[in-house]
Every structure is written in structure tokens, then in C-alpha cells.
Amino acid sequence: MKISQLIYSIASIIMLYSCQEDNPAQTPQSPDVSTNTYSNPVFTPVLADPTIVKSGEHFYAYGTEDNWGNEGGHRLVPIVRSSDLVNWEFVNNAFQAKPNWKEDGGIWAPDVTKVGDRFHMYYSVSTWGDPNPGIGLAIADKAEGPFTDQGKVFLSQEIGVENSIDPFFIQEDGKNYLFWGSFHGIYVVELAEDGKTVIGEKVRVGHTHLEAPYVYKKNGEYYFFGSEGSCCDGANSTYQVRVGKAESLTGPFLDKQGNDLATGNHGEIILRTNAVAYGFAGPGHNADIVLDDEGTEWFLYHAIPKNNPRLDNGTNRRPLMLDRLIWEDGWPTIQNQEPSVSSQPAPVFNP
């Protein structure tokens, strides 16, 4: 190598080193954990009519009995688990055997709540067009089950409400209450201390356009969430979520115009089918609202992917969905009133 070439090489190395020192962008950077994201759906193939409960470091979600075909087979109330609401794994079936207090019917729309140190599951037993569906109770020592059946709470004909399915249990001031109903009015009634029998008079809080009741208390007010439309018509499903607000747990629940949800097709629409062809149809039947460690509220529900609406056996593909619940002038809603179809910031749960 000539002297001139050697001098040029040394100078080049010095200049390169100097540029790296002056440009901090060239130095290794720590990962930006704030960019954690997720995309819908968060669990597939199916977790219809979800409910969710926290136990220890995990969330447990439960869904309607379904046959997942070649993507999992028969699930007798599937249980899935996650630590962050985004990454879920199948854990178990809630029941080892189907409750036998009603001869025919699937186990639909479970609702799980931690009561004391045990887990109470209210569930529906019904078939399509069932003239006398009912609601039962099962209890487990652990969130992952197995659940031991306690028998029926009531049948439709016993309580005087047609299509008595879709239970939702809540405690208030030391008392137990059960909401329920599907397109024949939404009702609430007080239950006995053990949660197994009715002790009060039922009160109608929703009209015949609603099912899947859920009530969320925030800042001293009560927000009623209900679903309307067709849940299970594949890509043509029209399911959507409406909301009303009340000053009392038992209503009346009103929309922004002051209309009582018990008297007509009222309520604020907060979630509906995506307008885009590649989106989701029939979003609804939401689970409990979850608060993350930054104070953000998260809304879990099911919906049907328009471009892949059914499993191989014809079952509606209703995966678990997740979106942030936002508040505008004291009312909850979902961004654009539609399921998110792009990457979104994920919930934050500190280690």
C-alpha cells in the first residue's frame, strides 16, 4: 500500500468514528415499550357472549357452549386466560358434564362473578325457539373451574318472562341482583343471600329490542348496555350495542333524549357493524368492562369477520374482540362506533 493510501485510510476511519460520536442516532436505542399494540380479534376461533373475571395475575374469559369444528371441537363453556387482554390461551371447559335440570338445551351466555372467595356462574339453558328456557347457577373454587352445578334459578314460565336467557349478576349495598332477558323485555330482580332463588318482584328495565344486559357503575351513575339485532346470521348479522343511563341500579335507564329504554326502541348506539367490506359484522354481547393500570377502560365483545364468517361445520365464527371505551360528555362510546380494524395501542398492565 502506498503511503498516500495509508494516510487516506487512517483519515477516513477517524472521520467515521467522529461522525458516530456526534450523531446519537447511530448509538443503540432501548426498545420503546409505549408502542405495544394489538389487532382484532384477540382470540379465535370463537368466544361468543363473553364474560370476564380477574383472578390473581390473570383475566379469565368464558363463552357460550360451541362446536369449534376442526379448530378445537366441542367446548362445554370454554375458558380462556390472559394477563394483558390481548394474548389469550385456552384453559379448560367450565363443565365436566352438562347440567341435567333441563332435558334439552345448550349452555349459553355465562356470566361469571367472584363472590367472596368463590366464582359464581349464572348461565342460560336454551335451544333456538325454546318455549321454556331457563337460568341456572354453578360455582367453582377457582376461576379455571371446574364449576359444580347448583341447579336452576328459574325457568321462563316460572318467572313469567319469555325467553329468559342472558343473565347478568351484580351486587349492590350487600344485596344480590340478576338482570336477564332476550327480545321479550329486560328485567332485574333481587336474589336471596345465597344467590339461588328469587326474593323480590321483577322490574322491567329494557324493551323488546334488547338482550344481553350489562350494567356498569361509574361516578355514582349506572350505565346499561344491551345488544339488539341478529347475532348469528354470518356476515349479514346486524347485532349492535345500545346504552342508557340511570341514577339507580334498577332504572329507569334513559338515552340522551330522555327516552326510557323500557318503553321503546331507545338507547344510544355505541357499536355497530363496520362499513368496510373487510371488517366485522354484528358486534355485541359485551363482557364486563376492564380498567387497566393507566385508568383506561376496555370493552370486550364478540363479532363476526365478514370475510370468514363461519367455521367448517357452519357455526358462526364469533371471536373475542377488544376496544377502548371512551367517554364523551358523560356517555360511553367506541371510536367511530365500530370495531377497530387496524393496529391499536394495547392495554397497559404493569408487572
N, C-alpha and C positions, 0 to 999 in steps of 0.2 A: 504494500500500500504506500502510495506517495505521501510525503509529509503534509502536503496541502489537503489531501483527502482525510488524513487522520485528524488534522485540526478542524476540518468541517464537521466530521462525525461527532467529535467531542462537543463542539459548539451546539450542534443540533440536540444532543442529549441534555445539555444544560438548559436550553430554551424550553424543551418539552417538560422537564422537571419544574421549571419556574412557572410555566402556564398551569400545571396541575395544582401547584401550591396556591396560585392566585384565584383559581376557579373552584369554589367549594362544591359546585355541581358535579365535579369529577370524583368526589370522595364518596364512599359507600354511605347510603342513607338507611335509617331504620324503617321497617315496614310501617305504613300508615294504617293503623287499625281502624281508623274512622271510616275507611272505605268498605267495611264489611257490608255485603249486600245479599239479597236473595231474589228469587223469581218464583212466581206462582206456576203450578201448585207446589205446596211444601211437602205433601205426602201423597203418593199414588199407590195403587190404582183407585182405591175407594176408601173414604171415611165419611159416610153420609150422616147427616143430622148430628153433627159433633157436639160433644160436651167436654169440658176440660177441668182438671183439678191439679193443684200443686201439692207435691209430697216430697220433702227433703229438697234435693237439688234438681229434681226433675218435674216436668209437667207430664201429665198423663191425659191422653185424649181417647175418647170412646165413640163408637159409631154404631149405626143400625146393623143388625144381622144382614149379611150379604154373602153371595157366592161370587168370589173373585175369579172364577174360571181358572184358566191356565196361568193366572198371575197370582195364585195363592189359595184357591179352593174355598170351601165353605168357612165362614168366620162367624161364630156364635157370639156376637157383640165384640168386635175387635178392639184391642187396647194397643195404643202406640205411645212411645215415650220420647221426650226431647228435653234438652237442657236450655235450649235457646229459641224455641218455637219454629225453627227453620229446618233443623236436621232431626228427622224422626226415624224410629225403628219400631218394627212390630214386636210386641212383647208376648201377648197371650190372648186367648179368648176369655171373656169375662166369666162365662159359664162353662162348666164341665158337662152339664146336661141342661136341656131346655126346661124351664119351669112348666109344671103339669097341671096348674089350676084352671087352665083353659085348654080345651081339646085341640083347637086349630089356631094357627097364627104365628107370624114371625115376631121377633123381639125388635121393636122399632124405637128409635129416638130416645135412647137412655139419657138420664140426667144424673150426674154424679156430684155429690157434695160431701165434704168432710164434716161429720157431725161428732163432736167430741174427739176421740182418737180412732174412730172407725169411718168407713166410707159407705154412704147410703146411695144406692142407685134406684131411682124410680124409672120405670120402663113401661112401654106400651106392648100389648099383645093384640095383633090385628092381622087381617088379610085384606086385600083390596075388596071393597064393597061389604065388609064385615058388618052385620046388623047389630052386633053387641061387643065391640072391642072393649078392652079394659086396661087398667093401670095397676102394676104390681111394684113391690119393693124387694130389693136384695141388698145384703150387707156384707162387707168384706173387712178384714183386719188390715189389709194392705191395699194400696192403690192399684197394684198389678193383679189383684184378685188372688184366688178365685172368690166369686161372690156366691153367697148362700141365700137362696130364695126364702123370703118371708111370707110369700103368698100375695093374693090380690089385695089392693086397697079398695077398689070398686070397679064394677062393670058399668057400661054406658047406661043400661036400663035401670040399674040401681041408683045412679046419681041423677038420672033424668036429663042427660046431655048426650045427644047423638055423637057418634064418632069421638069418644073420649080417649084421645091419644095425646102424645106430645106433652108429657109432664115437665114442669119446672118447679123445683123446691127452693124455698128461701126462708130464712129465719129473721124475725124482727121482734125486738123487745121481748125476747125469751119465748116467743110463740113460733109455731111451725105453720107455714102456708104452702099450698100447692096450687099453681096455675096449670091449666091444661086446655086443650080444645083444638079442633081442626075443621074449619069451614061450617061449623054449626054454633058459632059463638065461642068466645074465650072466657073462661071462668076462673075464679080464685075461691079457695075455701080453707078454713083453718083445720089443721090436723091435730090429733091427740099428741101428748108429750112424746110417745114412742114413734110417732110418725106413721102409724099403721092403720089408723081409722079416722074418719071424718067426724068432727065435733061441732062444726059451725054451719051456717047457712051459706050456700054458694052465692057469689056476686058476679054478675056479668060485666066484663071489662072490655071485651072486643067483639066486633061484628062478625058476620058470617064470611067475610072476605079474607079472614086471617087464620093462621095456625102457627105452631112453633113459638109459643110465648117465651119471652125472657125479660126480666126486669133488672135494671142497673141503677143503684143509688149513687148520686153524685151531688155534693154541695146541698144536701138536705132535700133534693128533689128526686123523683122516681121516673125513670125512662123505660117505657115499654117498647120492646122490639118484637115485631111479628112479621111473618112471611105470607105472601099472597101469590096466587097464580099456580101454574102447573110445575111441580117439582121434577117430574120424571118423564119428560117427553123428548129425551135426547137433545139434539141441537135446537129443537123448537121449544124447549122449556121456557116458561115465562115467569118463573119464580123471581120475586124481588122482596126487599125488606122495607117496611114502614116503621115509623117511630111516633110515639105520643108521649106526653109529659104530664105528671101529676104531682100534687103535694102530699098525697097519701099512697101507701103501698097498694091499696085496693081501689085506687082511682077516685074520680073519673080521669082517664087519660085523654088529653086534648092535643090537637095539632096546632100549628101556628095560627090558624084562623079561629081557634076556639071550638072546633068541632069535636064532639065526643066520639072516640073510636068505637064505643059500644053501640052507637046508633046508626052507623052508615059506613060507606067505603072511604074512611078518612085515614089520616096519618101522613107524615112526611116521608116521601120516598128517599132513601139514602143509598140504596144499592140495587142495581138492575143489570140486565144483560149488556155486554159490550156491543158497541155499534160496529166494531171492526170484525171482519169475517173470521180472523184467526183467534178471536178472543173466547170468552166464556159465556155460556148461556145459563139462565136460571140460578143465579147466586142467591143463597138464603140459608135458612135454618141455622142461625149463628149459635156459637158456643158462648161461654162466659167471657167477658172482656178481661184481658190480662194487662196489668200495669208493669212496664219494665223498670229497670233501675234508674232511668233518666226521667221517669214520670210520664212516658208516652203510653197511651192506651192502644191495645191491639185487638183486632176483630178477626176471629176465626169463623169459618163457614164452609159450606161446600158449593161447588159449581160444576158445570159440565163443559169440557173443552169442545168447542164447535167442530174442530177438525178431527176429533177422535172421540165421539160421544158414547160409544158402547164397548163393553168387553166382548170377548169371543163368544160368550154364551148369551149375549143380548142384554145383560144387565147394564143399567145406566152407569157410566163412569163418572162418579161424583167424588173427585179427590178433595183433600183438605186444602183450603185457601187461607191466606193471611194478608191483611191490610191494616194500615194505620187508621185509627179512628181520630178524626179531627173535629174541632168544636168551632162553631160559628154562631155568635150571638146567643150562646146558651143552648145550642142544639147540636147533636152529633151528626156527622155525615162521613162519607168516604170520598176521597179525592175523585172528582169527575163523576161521582155516583156510579162508578163502575169498578170491577175487579182490575187490579193493576196487571198489565201485560208486558211490562219491561222491568229491568233490574231496579230494585228499591233499597234504600238503607235498611239494614236489618235491626231488629230489636237489640237493645243493649242490656246484657246481664253480666255484672261484674263477678270475677272469680271469687 
